[in-house]
């Protein structure tokens, strides 16, 4: 409960379709694009706390002028740090050249970041050091603008090692093995080839080199570049790129695992990872925002024209449901309704857990992102009460009974408060647990001791550490009869390999519960059986086609796993009865019918690399290797 989960990053792209002077005349500032980029990034800050980066391109910049700029930061407040630097540069120019700054051509030439195309990235690192070198955009510069490239993305590739070997086989010497650099270099390689093909063709037609540069920029086929570069990518991705001559693109994986949305009008083309960011930054209706089609790229040419083009054959759509449960901003109207629906659909399980005793039950939530699901759950409880009252009236309840029935209402309290200022500086385990237990605080004297049941709803239960070490201990001090912990998400059983930092099986409390059940039932040998299957099939197509770990979970019902999770998170000093409820897979799909990516819960991975990762993760567990499986 409330375990820290690192997850997918955020992207923001703006292409201004008018000259800079247009925005000065209409909006009163040459910084229009920069200001909008800042808004897009701040409104997606939930997608990146480890760092940020921005890049810009000046289209048709004169030779000798820097046409590509990039700023990155890993400061605590990275976005203000970056845009503060840009703002300081502008302020200094205004002080030194108060008259010239009103000349947009002069300003554009002398203010390095002021351009026509902007790319922003928010980093939430899944692995690697939190250094500036790991911040996007990544840049591949060349004196030929059409060969220069800046790329930023929200992705993880399950086959980064294979992609690295491809680069080696085509003659490159990649300076890093990370999927970020591999993706940059792979796109860059085919961008180079496209340039060379065009150059050779125009050279035969006896154009001058200067003429050829312009012809390449007008005719370079980015669709073909992306088709060739992306054909063997295995992962979830939404990648944005800027070329040095001003064309731009956003390409999305064939299953639509990672999100990307866009908006186009006569002034701008805008792309972001989340719709609310575009809505807020540009003051438009949600109906005007479109989703980038899976397997397609939104390609924006040098002249500002844009269209979606197929890059890879579209697969069955498996956009991430966890994105809807927790990570995305809840003010997206669709996500808001989905989260309420998730809470509503849990009501039947919750009512059974409290034996329908609403009089002696208090409903609450943690963290704040779970509030929307809590509202849905409370509506569901109200619906139950309404039906209960109708039935009581039809059965002819006495006046006394009617009075009690009609005045009954669910009890809702804010029981848990997170003290955001606390940090666990002490690292030795004996003392750290005690500090962790006090990161949260509670509201006292609202629980009837020994009588009340507490129902606490959360977005998800992943590792169970905070639940065990802090939340349950704290709630138990209120002396309730029972604590019911409710997860909007189903049991997280399998690692993610498409953007979220969930790669080690033993960290999942559901996996630990399954291990304990195997031991309790004398079935430990099943672990060796599955391990032997993984070893026997490693390196074969079956390793990518079959999730062997499913066999272990299939031995038990979801209820058995949930009950064992409750045992695990209930320490020996806890007096209250503990019950843990998880969302069902069926109800998850009812709540999010258009986002059926559920591999965390079911093990049904949308790409072959997903099965490879889960099997490799299980082998790492059995071999006691503390490494990522991809």
HELIX and SHEET records of a PDB file:
HELIX    1   1 UNK A   20  UNK A   27  1                                   8    
HELIX    2   2 UNK A   32  UNK A   42  1                                  11    
HELIX    3   3 UNK A   45  UNK A   47  5                                   3    
HELIX    4   4 UNK A   78  UNK A   96  1                                  19    
HELIX    5   5 UNK A  100  UNK A  102  5                                   3    
HELIX    6   6 UNK A  104  UNK A  110  1                                   7    
HELIX    7   7 UNK A  132  UNK A  134  5                                   3    
HELIX    8   8 UNK A  145  UNK A  147  5                                   3    
HELIX    9   9 UNK A  160  UNK A  169  1                                  10    
HELIX   10  10 UNK A  179  UNK A  204  1                                  26    
HELIX   11  11 UNK A  209  UNK A  219  1                                  11    
HELIX   12  12 UNK A  222  UNK A  230  1                                   9    
HELIX   13  13 UNK A  275  UNK A  282  1                                   8    
HELIX   14  14 UNK A  286  UNK A  288  5                                   3    
HELIX   15  15 UNK A  321  UNK A  322  1                                   2    
HELIX   16  16 UNK A  323  UNK A  327  3                                   5    
HELIX   17  17 UNK A  333  UNK A  345  1                                  13    
HELIX   18  18 UNK A  347  UNK A  353  1                                   7    
HELIX   19  19 UNK A  358  UNK A  360  5                                   3    
HELIX   20  20 UNK A  368  UNK A  370  5                                   3    
HELIX   21  21 UNK A  371  UNK A  394  1                                  24    
HELIX   22  22 UNK A  399  UNK A  407  1                                   9    
HELIX   23  23 UNK A  429  UNK A  436  1                                   8    
HELIX   24  24 UNK A  465  UNK A  466  1                                   2    
HELIX   25  25 UNK A  467  UNK A  471  3                                   5    
HELIX   26  26 UNK A  472  UNK A  476  1                                   5    
HELIX   27  27 UNK A  505  UNK A  507  5                                   3    
HELIX   28  28 UNK A  509  UNK A  520  1                                  12    
HELIX   29  29 UNK A  525  UNK A  537  1                                  13    
HELIX   30  30 UNK A  541  UNK A  545  1                                   5    
HELIX   31  31 UNK A  550  UNK A  553  1                                   4    
HELIX   32  32 UNK A  558  UNK A  569  1                                  12    
HELIX   33  33 UNK A  585  UNK A  591  1                                   7    
HELIX   34  34 UNK A  599  UNK A  602  1                                   4    
HELIX   35  35 UNK A  608  UNK A  622  1                                  15    
SHEET    1   A 7 UNK A  68  UNK A  73  0                                        
SHEET    2   A 7 UNK A  51  UNK A  57 -1                                        
SHEET    3   A 7 UNK A 117  UNK A 123 -1                                        
SHEET    4   A 7 UNK A  10  UNK A  16 -1                                        
SHEET    5   A 7 UNK A 268  UNK A 272 -1                                        
SHEET    6   A 7 UNK A 261  UNK A 264 -1                                        
SHEET    7   A 7 UNK A 290  UNK A 291 -1                                        
SHEET    1   B 6 UNK A 138  UNK A 140  0                                        
SHEET    2   B 6 UNK A 149  UNK A 157 -1                                        
SHEET    3   B 6 UNK A 235  UNK A 243 -1                                        
SHEET    4   B 6 UNK A 248  UNK A 252 -1                                        
SHEET    5   B 6 UNK A 296  UNK A 300 -1                                        
SHEET    6   B 6 UNK A 306  UNK A 310 -1                                        
SHEET    1   C 5 UNK A 411  UNK A 412  0                                        
SHEET    2   C 5 UNK A 361  UNK A 365  1                                        
SHEET    3   C 5 UNK A 453  UNK A 458  1                                        
SHEET    4   C 5 UNK A 482  UNK A 487  1                                        
SHEET    5   C 5 UNK A 577  UNK A 582  1                                        
SHEET    1   D 2 UNK A 416  UNK A 418  0                                        
SHEET    2   D 2 UNK A 440  UNK A 442 -1                                        
END                                                                             
